[in-house]
């Protein structure tokens, strides 16, 4: 399979499959993940939850303002 063929298939993969590919590419490039498997699973879970319910997200500026207000109390 050629590189263009591989790239054309990537959008058809699930999020978990793309995450697996990212981790494998990082391994091949010599990068060790500073995260444990449990941390990776938690991040993957939270990302999937966000993707399933993206409308519940708030803009960064709104979140930052709310956090700063809570820290002032």
PyMOL Python script that loads the backbone (N, CA, C, O; Angstrom):
from pymol import cmd

cmd.read_pdbstr("""\
ATOM      1  N   UNK A   1       0.847  -1.174   0.000  1.00  0.00           N
ATOM      2  CA  UNK A   1       0.000   0.000   0.000  1.00  0.00           C
ATOM      3  C   UNK A   1       0.896   1.242   0.000  1.00  0.00           C
ATOM      4  O   UNK A   1       1.871   1.319   0.747  1.00  0.00           O
ATOM      5  N   UNK A   2       0.553   2.189  -0.833  1.00  0.00           N
ATOM      6  CA  UNK A   2       1.357   3.407  -0.946  1.00  0.00           C
ATOM      7  C   UNK A   2       0.981   4.415   0.147  1.00  0.00           C
ATOM      8  O   UNK A   2      -0.069   4.299   0.780  1.00  0.00           O
ATOM      9  N   UNK A   3       1.842   5.387   0.352  1.00  0.00           N
ATOM     10  CA  UNK A   3       1.575   6.420   1.355  1.00  0.00           C
ATOM     11  C   UNK A   3       0.267   7.163   1.058  1.00  0.00           C
ATOM     12  O   UNK A   3      -0.522   7.371   1.980  1.00  0.00           O
ATOM     13  N   UNK A   4       0.006   7.572  -0.191  1.00  0.00           N
ATOM     14  CA  UNK A   4      -1.275   8.246  -0.456  1.00  0.00           C
ATOM     15  C   UNK A   4      -2.484   7.355  -0.154  1.00  0.00           C
ATOM     16  O   UNK A   4      -3.513   7.841   0.316  1.00  0.00           O
ATOM     17  N   UNK A   5      -2.360   6.064  -0.421  1.00  0.00           N
ATOM     18  CA  UNK A   5      -3.462   5.145  -0.117  1.00  0.00           C
ATOM     19  C   UNK A   5      -3.682   5.039   1.397  1.00  0.00           C
ATOM     20  O   UNK A   5      -4.818   5.012   1.870  1.00  0.00           O
ATOM     21  N   UNK A   6      -2.584   4.981   2.138  1.00  0.00           N
ATOM     22  CA  UNK A   6      -2.682   4.916   3.598  1.00  0.00           C
ATOM     23  C   UNK A   6      -3.335   6.187   4.127  1.00  0.00           C
ATOM     24  O   UNK A   6      -4.241   6.126   4.958  1.00  0.00           O
ATOM     25  N   UNK A   7      -2.875   7.334   3.646  1.00  0.00           N
ATOM     26  CA  UNK A   7      -3.430   8.608   4.097  1.00  0.00           C
ATOM     27  C   UNK A   7      -4.914   8.736   3.767  1.00  0.00           C
ATOM     28  O   UNK A   7      -5.664   9.346   4.530  1.00  0.00           O
ATOM     29  N   UNK A   8      -5.341   8.177   2.655  1.00  0.00           N
ATOM     30  CA  UNK A   8      -6.749   8.222   2.267  1.00  0.00           C
ATOM     31  C   UNK A   8      -7.612   7.365   3.194  1.00  0.00           C
ATOM     32  O   UNK A   8      -8.799   7.645   3.366  1.00  0.00           O
ATOM     33  N   UNK A   9      -7.038   6.344   3.781  1.00  0.00           N
ATOM     34  CA  UNK A   9      -7.783   5.457   4.670  1.00  0.00           C
ATOM     35  C   UNK A   9      -7.900   5.982   6.095  1.00  0.00           C
ATOM     36  O   UNK A   9      -8.816   5.586   6.817  1.00  0.00           O
ATOM     37  N   UNK A  10      -7.004   6.856   6.514  1.00  0.00           N
ATOM     38  CA  UNK A  10      -6.982   7.326   7.902  1.00  0.00           C
ATOM     39  C   UNK A  10      -8.311   7.925   8.356  1.00  0.00           C
ATOM     40  O   UNK A  10      -8.759   7.603   9.457  1.00  0.00           O
ATOM     41  N   UNK A  11      -8.964   8.778   7.570  1.00  0.00           N
ATOM     42  CA  UNK A  11     -10.239   9.339   8.043  1.00  0.00           C
ATOM     43  C   UNK A  11     -11.330   8.287   8.283  1.00  0.00           C
ATOM     44  O   UNK A  11     -12.302   8.558   8.989  1.00  0.00           O
ATOM     45  N   UNK A  12     -11.181   7.122   7.719  1.00  0.00           N
ATOM     46  CA  UNK A  12     -12.176   6.059   7.878  1.00  0.00           C
ATOM     47  C   UNK A  12     -12.009   5.288   9.187  1.00  0.00           C
ATOM     48  O   UNK A  12     -12.882   4.506   9.566  1.00  0.00           O
ATOM     49  N   UNK A  13     -10.890   5.507   9.877  1.00  0.00           N
ATOM     50  CA  UNK A  13     -10.609   4.776  11.111  1.00  0.00           C
ATOM     51  C   UNK A  13     -11.341   5.389  12.292  1.00  0.00           C
ATOM     52  O   UNK A  13     -11.729   6.557  12.267  1.00  0.00           O
ATOM     53  N   UNK A  14     -11.522   4.579  13.327  1.00  0.00           N
ATOM     54  CA  UNK A  14     -12.121   5.079  14.559  1.00  0.00           C
ATOM     55  C   UNK A  14     -11.091   5.907  15.317  1.00  0.00           C
ATOM     56  O   UNK A  14      -9.899   5.866  15.014  1.00  0.00           O
ATOM     57  N   UNK A  15     -11.559   6.645  16.290  1.00  0.00           N
ATOM     58  CA  UNK A  15     -10.655   7.432  17.123  1.00  0.00           C
ATOM     59  C   UNK A  15      -9.634   6.537  17.800  1.00  0.00           C
ATOM     60  O   UNK A  15      -8.448   6.861  17.846  1.00  0.00           O
ATOM     61  N   UNK A  16     -10.093   5.415  18.322  1.00  0.00           N
ATOM     62  CA  UNK A  16      -9.185   4.484  19.004  1.00  0.00           C
ATOM     63  C   UNK A  16      -8.130   3.948  18.039  1.00  0.00           C
ATOM     64  O   UNK A  16      -6.967   3.799  18.414  1.00  0.00           O
ATOM     65  N   UNK A  17      -8.521   3.662  16.812  1.00  0.00           N
ATOM     66  CA  UNK A  17      -7.559   3.161  15.829  1.00  0.00           C
ATOM     67  C   UNK A  17      -6.522   4.236  15.478  1.00  0.00           C
ATOM     68  O   UNK A  17      -5.336   3.938  15.339  1.00  0.00           O
ATOM     69  N   UNK A  18      -6.979   5.487  15.336  1.00  0.00           N
ATOM     70  CA  UNK A  18      -6.034   6.573  15.049  1.00  0.00           C
ATOM     71  C   UNK A  18      -5.092   6.809  16.228  1.00  0.00           C
ATOM     72  O   UNK A  18      -3.907   7.078  16.033  1.00  0.00           O
ATOM     73  N   UNK A  19      -5.616   6.709  17.448  1.00  0.00           N
ATOM     74  CA  UNK A  19      -4.762   6.842  18.631  1.00  0.00           C
ATOM     75  C   UNK A  19      -3.702   5.744  18.666  1.00  0.00           C
ATOM     76  O   UNK A  19      -2.549   5.997  19.015  1.00  0.00           O
ATOM     77  N   UNK A  20      -4.093   4.549  18.312  1.00  0.00           N
ATOM     78  CA  UNK A  20      -3.144   3.429  18.273  1.00  0.00           C
ATOM     79  C   UNK A  20      -2.045   3.692  17.241  1.00  0.00           C
ATOM     80  O   UNK A  20      -0.873   3.404  17.484  1.00  0.00           O
ATOM     81  N   UNK A  21      -2.428   4.231  16.112  1.00  0.00           N
ATOM     82  CA  UNK A  21      -1.448   4.564  15.069  1.00  0.00           C
ATOM     83  C   UNK A  21      -0.495   5.645  15.558  1.00  0.00           C
ATOM     84  O   UNK A  21       0.713   5.555  15.335  1.00  0.00           O
ATOM     85  N   UNK A  22      -1.032   6.677  16.232  1.00  0.00           N
ATOM     86  CA  UNK A  22      -0.169   7.737  16.777  1.00  0.00           C
ATOM     87  C   UNK A  22       0.856   7.161  17.747  1.00  0.00           C
ATOM     88  O   UNK A  22       2.035   7.511  17.697  1.00  0.00           O
ATOM     89  N   UNK A  23       0.395   6.271  18.635  1.00  0.00           N
ATOM     90  CA  UNK A  23       1.323   5.665  19.604  1.00  0.00           C
ATOM     91  C   UNK A  23       2.373   4.817  18.897  1.00  0.00           C
ATOM     92  O   UNK A  23       3.544   4.847  19.274  1.00  0.00           O
ATOM     93  N   UNK A  24       1.974   4.066  17.884  1.00  0.00           N
ATOM     94  CA  UNK A  24       2.922   3.229  17.152  1.00  0.00           C
ATOM     95  C   UNK A  24       3.940   4.092  16.415  1.00  0.00           C
ATOM     96  O   UNK A  24       5.126   3.762  16.402  1.00  0.00           O
ATOM     97  N   UNK A  25       3.508   5.179  15.808  1.00  0.00           N
ATOM     98  CA  UNK A  25       4.434   6.083  15.120  1.00  0.00           C
ATOM     99  C   UNK A  25       5.415   6.702  16.107  1.00  0.00           C
ATOM    100  O   UNK A  25       6.598   6.845  15.798  1.00  0.00           O
ATOM    101  N   UNK A  26       4.936   7.069  17.287  1.00  0.00           N
ATOM    102  CA  UNK A  26       5.818   7.633  18.306  1.00  0.00           C
ATOM    103  C   UNK A  26       6.867   6.602  18.716  1.00  0.00           C
ATOM    104  O   UNK A  26       8.038   6.940  18.893  1.00  0.00           O
ATOM    105  N   UNK A  27       6.447   5.345  18.865  1.00  0.00           N
ATOM    106  CA  UNK A  27       7.402   4.267  19.199  1.00  0.00           C
ATOM    107  C   UNK A  27       8.460   4.130  18.108  1.00  0.00           C
ATOM    108  O   UNK A  27       9.653   4.028  18.393  1.00  0.00           O
ATOM    109  N   UNK A  28       8.008   4.129  16.864  1.00  0.00           N
ATOM    110  CA  UNK A  28       8.931   3.962  15.741  1.00  0.00           C
ATOM    111  C   UNK A  28       9.913   5.123  15.640  1.00  0.00           C
ATOM    112  O   UNK A  28      11.050   4.949  15.202  1.00  0.00           O
ATOM    113  N   UNK A  29       9.466   6.310  16.047  1.00  0.00           N
ATOM    114  CA  UNK A  29      10.329   7.488  16.014  1.00  0.00           C
ATOM    115  C   UNK A  29      11.200   7.605  17.261  1.00  0.00           C
ATOM    116  O   UNK A  29      11.975   8.552  17.400  1.00  0.00           O
ATOM    117  N   UNK A  30      11.069   6.640  18.162  1.00  0.00           N
ATOM    118  CA  UNK A  30      11.919   6.616  19.341  1.00  0.00           C
ATOM    119  C   UNK A  30      11.419   7.426  20.517  1.00  0.00           C
ATOM    120  O   UNK A  30      12.175   7.695  21.451  1.00  0.00           O
ATOM    121  N   UNK A  31      10.150   7.821  20.484  1.00  0.00           N
ATOM    122  CA  UNK A  31       9.603   8.586  21.599  1.00  0.00           C
ATOM    123  C   UNK A  31       8.943   7.635  22.585  1.00  0.00           C
ATOM    124  O   UNK A  31       8.099   6.822  22.207  1.00  0.00           O
ATOM    125  N   UNK A  32       9.326   7.739  23.832  1.00  0.00           N
ATOM    126  CA  UNK A  32       8.669   6.969  24.884  1.00  0.00           C
ATOM    127  C   UNK A  32       7.569   7.819  25.476  1.00  0.00           C
ATOM    128  O   UNK A  32       7.759   9.007  25.738  1.00  0.00           O
ATOM    129  N   UNK A  33       6.426   7.210  25.686  1.00  0.00           N
ATOM    130  CA  UNK A  33       5.323   7.948  26.286  1.00  0.00           C
ATOM    131  C   UNK A  33       5.590   8.153  27.772  1.00  0.00           C
ATOM    132  O   UNK A  33       5.890   7.197  28.488  1.00  0.00           O
ATOM    133  N   UNK A  34       5.482   9.385  28.234  1.00  0.00           N
ATOM    134  CA  UNK A  34       5.664   9.632  29.670  1.00  0.00           C
ATOM    135  C   UNK A  34       4.427   9.225  30.466  1.00  0.00           C
ATOM    136  O   UNK A  34       4.414   9.328  31.693  1.00  0.00           O
ATOM    137  N   UNK A  35       3.395   8.767  29.775  1.00  0.00           N
ATOM    138  CA  UNK A  35       2.144   8.393  30.425  1.00  0.00           C
ATOM    139  C   UNK A  35       2.056   6.888  30.622  1.00  0.00           C
ATOM    140  O   UNK A  35       2.594   6.108  29.836  1.00  0.00           O
ATOM    141  N   UNK A  36       1.370   6.500  31.683  1.00  0.00           N
ATOM    142  CA  UNK A  36       1.117   5.077  31.910  1.00  0.00           C
ATOM    143  C   UNK A  36      -0.037   4.640  31.017  1.00  0.00           C
ATOM    144  O   UNK A  36      -0.740   5.474  30.445  1.00  0.00           O
ATOM    145  N   UNK A  37      -0.226   3.342  30.902  1.00  0.00           N
ATOM    146  CA  UNK A  37      -1.356   2.824  30.116  1.00  0.00           C
ATOM    147  C   UNK A  37      -2.681   3.305  30.706  1.00  0.00           C
ATOM    148  O   UNK A  37      -3.617   3.612  29.967  1.00  0.00           O
ATOM    149  N   UNK A  38      -2.760   3.371  32.047  1.00  0.00           N
ATOM    150  CA  UNK A  38      -3.978   3.831  32.709  1.00  0.00           C
ATOM    151  C   UNK A  38      -4.259   5.297  32.375  1.00  0.00           C
ATOM    152  O   UNK A  38      -5.409   5.675  32.149  1.00  0.00           O
ATOM    153  N   UNK A  39      -3.209   6.122  32.346  1.00  0.00           N
ATOM    154  CA  UNK A  39      -3.385   7.535  32.009  1.00  0.00           C
ATOM    155  C   UNK A  39      -3.818   7.692  30.551  1.00  0.00           C
ATOM    156  O   UNK A  39      -4.675   8.517  30.235  1.00  0.00           O
ATOM    157  N   UNK A  40      -3.229   6.908  29.685  1.00  0.00           N
ATOM    158  CA  UNK A  40      -3.607   6.950  28.270  1.00  0.00           C
ATOM    159  C   UNK A  40      -5.066   6.544  28.109  1.00  0.00           C
ATOM    160  O   UNK A  40      -5.807   7.175  27.355  1.00  0.00           O
ATOM    161  N   UNK A  41      -5.484   5.487  28.818  1.00  0.00           N
ATOM    162  CA  UNK A  41      -6.872   5.030  28.749  1.00  0.00           C
ATOM    163  C   UNK A  41      -7.829   6.108  29.260  1.00  0.00           C
ATOM    164  O   UNK A  41      -8.900   6.309  28.687  1.00  0.00           O
ATOM    165  N   UNK A  42      -7.446   6.803  30.335  1.00  0.00           N
ATOM    166  CA  UNK A  42      -8.286   7.866  30.879  1.00  0.00           C
ATOM    167  C   UNK A  42      -8.413   9.009  29.879  1.00  0.00           C
ATOM    168  O   UNK A  42      -9.511   9.520  29.661  1.00  0.00           O
ATOM    169  N   UNK A  43      -7.318   9.408  29.278  1.00  0.00           N
ATOM    170  CA  UNK A  43      -7.349  10.474  28.273  1.00  0.00           C
ATOM    171  C   UNK A  43      -8.204  10.060  27.082  1.00  0.00           C
ATOM    172  O   UNK A  43      -9.023  10.843  26.601  1.00  0.00           O
ATOM    173  N   UNK A  44      -8.015   8.831  26.606  1.00  0.00           N
ATOM    174  CA  UNK A  44      -8.816   8.337  25.478  1.00  0.00           C
ATOM    175  C   UNK A  44     -10.297   8.345  25.818  1.00  0.00           C
ATOM    176  O   UNK A  44     -11.128   8.718  24.990  1.00  0.00           O
ATOM    177  N   UNK A  45     -10.628   7.931  27.040  1.00  0.00           N
ATOM    178  CA  UNK A  45     -12.020   7.892  27.487  1.00  0.00           C
ATOM    179  C   UNK A  45     -12.621   9.290  27.531  1.00  0.00           C
ATOM    180  O   UNK A  45     -13.740   9.512  27.066  1.00  0.00           O
ATOM    181  N   UNK A  46     -11.872  10.227  28.091  1.00  0.00           N
ATOM    182  CA  UNK A  46     -12.381  11.599  28.188  1.00  0.00           C
ATOM    183  C   UNK A  46     -12.500  12.259  26.822  1.00  0.00           C
ATOM    184  O   UNK A  46     -13.428  13.032  26.584  1.00  0.00           O
ATOM    185  N   UNK A  47     -11.565  11.957  25.922  1.00  0.00           N
ATOM    186  CA  UNK A  47     -11.648  12.494  24.569  1.00  0.00           C
ATOM    187  C   UNK A  47     -12.871  11.939  23.846  1.00  0.00           C
ATOM    188  O   UNK A  47     -13.580  12.682  23.168  1.00  0.00           O
ATOM    189  N   UNK A  48     -13.120  10.648  23.986  1.00  0.00           N
ATOM    190  CA  UNK A  48     -14.293  10.028  23.361  1.00  0.00           C
ATOM    191  C   UNK A  48     -15.576  10.625  23.932  1.00  0.00           C
ATOM    192  O   UNK A  48     -16.528  10.874  23.193  1.00  0.00           O
ATOM    193  N   UNK A  49     -15.604  10.855  25.250  1.00  0.00           N
ATOM    194  CA  UNK A  49     -16.773  11.465  25.882  1.00  0.00           C
ATOM    195  C   UNK A  49     -17.016  12.862  25.321  1.00  0.00           C
ATOM    196  O   UNK A  49     -18.156  13.237  25.046  1.00  0.00           O
ATOM    197  N   UNK A  50     -15.949  13.622  25.153  1.00  0.00           N
ATOM    198  CA  UNK A  50     -16.082  14.965  24.573  1.00  0.00           C
ATOM    199  C   UNK A  50     -16.598  14.882  23.136  1.00  0.00           C
ATOM    200  O   UNK A  50     -17.477  15.648  22.743  1.00  0.00           O
ATOM    201  N   UNK A  51     -16.050  13.954  22.359  1.00  0.00           N
ATOM    202  CA  UNK A  51     -16.471  13.844  20.964  1.00  0.00           C
ATOM    203  C   UNK A  51     -17.945  13.438  20.860  1.00  0.00           C
ATOM    204  O   UNK A  51     -18.634  13.826  19.917  1.00  0.00           O
ATOM    205  N   UNK A  52     -18.420  12.659  21.831  1.00  0.00           N
ATOM    206  CA  UNK A  52     -19.829  12.257  21.843  1.00  0.00           C
ATOM    207  C   UNK A  52     -20.741  13.372  22.321  1.00  0.00           C
ATOM    208  O   UNK A  52     -21.941  13.342  22.048  1.00  0.00           O
ATOM    209  N   UNK A  53     -20.200  14.359  23.030  1.00  0.00           N
ATOM    210  CA  UNK A  53     -21.008  15.413  23.625  1.00  0.00           C
ATOM    211  C   UNK A  53     -20.299  16.765  23.494  1.00  0.00           C
ATOM    212  O   UNK A  53     -20.192  17.510  24.468  1.00  0.00           O
ATOM    213  N   UNK A  54     -19.824  17.070  22.305  1.00  0.00           N
ATOM    214  CA  UNK A  54     -19.017  18.275  22.082  1.00  0.00           C
ATOM    215  C   UNK A  54     -19.772  19.564  22.393  1.00  0.00           C
ATOM    216  O   UNK A  54     -19.149  20.564  22.750  1.00  0.00           O
ATOM    217  N   UNK A  55     -21.090  19.562  22.267  1.00  0.00           N
ATOM    218  CA  UNK A  55     -21.864  20.777  22.533  1.00  0.00           C
ATOM    219  C   UNK A  55     -21.824  21.191  23.995  1.00  0.00           C
ATOM    220  O   UNK A  55     -22.200  22.315  24.328  1.00  0.00           O
ATOM    221  N   UNK A  56     -21.373  20.300  24.874  1.00  0.00           N
ATOM    222  CA  UNK A  56     -21.290  20.656  26.295  1.00  0.00           C
ATOM    223  C   UNK A  56     -20.022  21.450  26.615  1.00  0.00           C
ATOM    224  O   UNK A  56     -19.882  21.953  27.730  1.00  0.00           O
ATOM    225  N   UNK A  57     -19.112  21.570  25.676  1.00  0.00           N
ATOM    226  CA  UNK A  57     -17.859  22.296  25.893  1.00  0.00           C
ATOM    227  C   UNK A  57     -18.129  23.796  25.968  1.00  0.00           C
ATOM    228  O   UNK A  57     -19.096  24.301  25.400  1.00  0.00           O
ATOM    229  N   UNK A  58     -17.243  24.497  26.689  1.00  0.00           N
ATOM    230  CA  UNK A  58     -17.350  25.953  26.769  1.00  0.00           C
ATOM    231  C   UNK A  58     -16.058  26.560  26.224  1.00  0.00           C
ATOM    232  O   UNK A  58     -15.016  25.905  26.230  1.00  0.00           O
ATOM    233  N   UNK A  59     -16.118  27.801  25.758  1.00  0.00           N
ATOM    234  CA  UNK A  59     -14.910  28.445  25.228  1.00  0.00           C
ATOM    235  C   UNK A  59     -13.845  28.595  26.322  1.00  0.00           C
ATOM    236  O   UNK A  59     -14.167  28.748  27.501  1.00  0.00           O
ATOM    237  N   UNK A  60     -12.575  28.550  25.911  1.00  0.00           N
ATOM    238  CA  UNK A  60     -11.462  28.650  26.844  1.00  0.00           C
ATOM    239  C   UNK A  60     -11.557  29.921  27.684  1.00  0.00           C
ATOM    240  O   UNK A  60     -11.349  29.868  28.896  1.00  0.00           O
ATOM    241  N   UNK A  61     -11.861  31.049  27.074  1.00  0.00           N
ATOM    242  CA  UNK A  61     -11.918  32.318  27.800  1.00  0.00           C
ATOM    243  C   UNK A  61     -12.966  32.261  28.910  1.00  0.00           C
ATOM    244  O   UNK A  61     -12.747  32.785  30.002  1.00  0.00           O
ATOM    245  N   UNK A  62     -14.094  31.630  28.629  1.00  0.00           N
ATOM    246  CA  UNK A  62     -15.154  31.495  29.639  1.00  0.00           C
ATOM    247  C   UNK A  62     -14.690  30.596  30.789  1.00  0.00           C
ATOM    248  O   UNK A  62     -14.914  30.914  31.957  1.00  0.00           O
ATOM    249  N   UNK A  63     -14.058  29.496  30.463  1.00  0.00           N
ATOM    250  CA  UNK A  63     -13.544  28.590  31.489  1.00  0.00           C
ATOM    251  C   UNK A  63     -12.492  29.279  32.347  1.00  0.00           C
ATOM    252  O   UNK A  63     -12.528  29.194  33.575  1.00  0.00           O
ATOM    253  N   UNK A  64     -11.553  29.964  31.694  1.00  0.00           N
ATOM    254  CA  UNK A  64     -10.471  30.645  32.409  1.00  0.00           C
ATOM    255  C   UNK A  64     -11.026  31.707  33.352  1.00  0.00           C
ATOM    256  O   UNK A  64     -10.587  31.815  34.497  1.00  0.00           O
ATOM    257  N   UNK A  65     -11.977  32.479  32.880  1.00  0.00           N
ATOM    258  CA  UNK A  65     -12.593  33.510  33.699  1.00  0.00           C
ATOM    259  C   UNK A  65     -13.283  32.895  34.913  1.00  0.00           C
ATOM    260  O   UNK A  65     -13.151  33.408  36.024  1.00  0.00           O
ATOM    261  N   UNK A  66     -14.004  31.821  34.715  1.00  0.00           N
ATOM    262  CA  UNK A  66     -14.688  31.137  35.805  1.00  0.00           C
ATOM    263  C   UNK A  66     -13.691  30.588  36.815  1.00  0.00           C
ATOM    264  O   UNK A  66     -13.901  30.700  38.023  1.00  0.00           O
ATOM    265  N   UNK A  67     -12.625  30.004  36.331  1.00  0.00           N
ATOM    266  CA  UNK A  67     -11.595  29.456  37.217  1.00  0.00           C
ATOM    267  C   UNK A  67     -10.913  30.562  38.023  1.00  0.00           C
ATOM    268  O   UNK A  67     -10.703  30.420  39.227  1.00  0.00           O
ATOM    269  N   UNK A  68     -10.574  31.649  37.360  1.00  0.00           N
ATOM    270  CA  UNK A  68      -9.941  32.771  38.058  1.00  0.00           C
ATOM    271  C   UNK A  68     -10.861  33.345  39.134  1.00  0.00           C
ATOM    272  O   UNK A  68     -10.406  33.721  40.215  1.00  0.00           O
ATOM    273  N   UNK A  69     -12.143  33.409  38.835  1.00  0.00           N
ATOM    274  CA  UNK A  69     -13.110  33.906  39.815  1.00  0.00           C
ATOM    275  C   UNK A  69     -13.167  32.974  41.027  1.00  0.00           C
ATOM    276  O   UNK A  69     -13.218  33.441  42.165  1.00  0.00           O
ATOM    277  N   UNK A  70     -13.161  31.698  40.797  1.00  0.00           N
ATOM    278  CA  UNK A  70     -13.196  30.726  41.909  1.00  0.00           C
ATOM    279  C   UNK A  70     -11.923  30.802  42.738  1.00  0.00           C
ATOM    280  O   UNK A  70     -11.975  30.629  43.956  1.00  0.00           O
ATOM    281  N   UNK A  71     -10.789  31.055  42.113  1.00  0.00           N
ATOM    282  CA  UNK A  71      -9.533  31.125  42.835  1.00  0.00           C
ATOM    283  C   UNK A  71      -9.419  32.387  43.686  1.00  0.00           C
ATOM    284  O   UNK A  71      -8.699  32.401  44.684  1.00  0.00           O
ATOM    285  N   UNK A  72     -10.126  33.441  43.296  1.00  0.00           N
ATOM    286  CA  UNK A  72     -10.109  34.682  44.055  1.00  0.00           C
ATOM    287  C   UNK A  72     -10.903  34.569  45.356  1.00  0.00           C
ATOM    288  O   UNK A  72     -10.690  35.353  46.281  1.00  0.00           O
ATOM    289  N   UNK A  73     -11.793  33.624  45.432  1.00  0.00           N
ATOM    290  CA  UNK A  73     -12.666  33.474  46.619  1.00  0.00           C
ATOM    291  C   UNK A  73     -11.931  32.819  47.762  1.00  0.00           C
ATOM    292  O   UNK A  73     -12.507  32.616  48.831  1.00  0.00           O
TER     293      UNK A  73
END
""", "prot")
cmd.dss("prot")
cmd.show_as("cartoon", "prot")
cmd.util.cbc("prot")
cmd.orient("prot")
